[in-house]
C-alpha cells in the first residue's frame, strides 16, 4: 500500500546541497527546497523538471500554457555534498545536548 510509510529521520534536510545519483537528472547539483519524509521524496532546485499544462486564470493573473516545474525525486537517489570534500555519506554524532550530522570522510559537521 502506498502512503503508509512512517516518517523517520532522513539524511537530507531543507537547504542542503545535494547531487543526483540516478535518473534523467543524474550528476546535477541543487539545493533541497522541500522534503516529504512520509513518501521518501524531496524537491531539488533545478532537478527533475516536468511540464505542467495550466489553464489561464485572469483573477489570479495566471497565464495559460505549458509551465515547467520541479517534481519530487526519491531521497535514495540523492547524496549530500560536504563543503570540503564533495558528495559523502553522513553519520550522526552527539555534540553537547544535540545530535548532529557529520561527514563520514572528514568529520565536518553538516548542521548549522
C-alpha positions in Angstrom: 0.0 0.0 0.0 1.3 3.4 -0.9 1.5 6.3 1.6 1.6 4.1 4.7 5.3 4.6 5.4 6.1 6.1 8.8 8.1 9.3 8.9 11.7 8.7 10.0 15.0 10.7 10.2 16.4 11.2 6.8 19.9 12.1 5.6 18.6 15.0 3.6 17.1 18.3 5.0 15.8 21.5 3.6 18.5 23.9 2.1 21.1 21.0 1.9 23.2 20.9 -1.3 22.8 17.5 -2.9 23.9 15.7 -6.1 21.6 13.4 -8.0 22.9 9.8 -8.3 20.3 8.3 -10.7 17.6 9.2 -13.2 17.3 11.7 -16.0 19.0 14.5 -13.9 22.0 12.3 -12.9 25.1 14.3 -11.9 23.3 17.6 -11.3 23.7 19.6 -8.1 21.0 21.5 -6.4 19.5 22.8 -3.2 16.7 20.9 -1.4 13.6 23.0 -1.5 11.2 20.7 0.3 11.3 17.2 1.9 8.4 14.7 2.1 9.5 12.2 4.8 6.3 10.1 4.6 6.8 9.5 0.8 10.6 9.4 1.0 10.9 12.1 -1.7 12.4 15.6 -2.0 12.1 18.5 -4.4 15.6 19.7 -5.5 16.1 23.1 -7.2 16.8 22.8 -11.0 16.4 19.0 -11.0 13.7 16.6 -12.4 11.7 19.1 -14.4 8.2 18.1 -15.6 5.9 20.0 -17.9 2.5 21.0 -16.4 -0.4 22.2 -18.6 -2.0 25.2 -16.9 -5.3 26.9 -17.6 -5.5 30.7 -17.7 -7.0 32.4 -14.7 -7.3 36.2 -15.1 -8.5 36.7 -11.5 -5.2 35.3 -10.1 -3.2 36.8 -13.0 -2.1 33.3 -14.2 -1.2 32.8 -17.9 -2.3 29.6 -19.6 0.1 27.3 -21.4 2.8 24.8 -20.6 4.9 25.5 -17.5 8.0 23.7 -16.3 8.4 22.9 -12.6 10.4 20.7 -10.4 9.0 17.3 -9.4 9.9 15.3 -6.3 12.8 12.9 -6.6 13.4 9.8 -4.4 15.7 10.5 -1.5 17.6 7.3 -2.1 18.8 8.9 -5.4 20.4 12.0 -3.8 23.6 12.4 -1.8 24.5 15.3 0.5 27.5 17.4 -0.6 30.1 18.2 2.1 31.5 21.8 1.6 35.1 20.5 2.0 35.2 17.0 0.3 32.2 16.7 -2.1 29.4 14.1 -2.1 29.6 12.0 1.0 27.7 9.6 3.3 26.7 11.1 6.6 26.9 9.9 10.2 25.4 11.1 13.4 27.2 12.3 16.5 26.1 13.8 19.8 27.6 17.2 20.5 26.5 18.6 23.8 22.8 18.0 24.0 22.2 17.9 20.2 22.5 15.1 17.7 24.3 16.5 14.6 25.0 15.1 11.1 28.7 14.7 10.3 30.7 13.9 7.1 32.0 10.3 7.0 35.2 11.4 5.2 36.4 14.4 7.1 34.3 14.6 10.2 32.9 18.1 9.5 29.5 18.9 11.0 26.9 19.5 8.3 24.3 21.1 10.5 24.4 24.8 11.2 
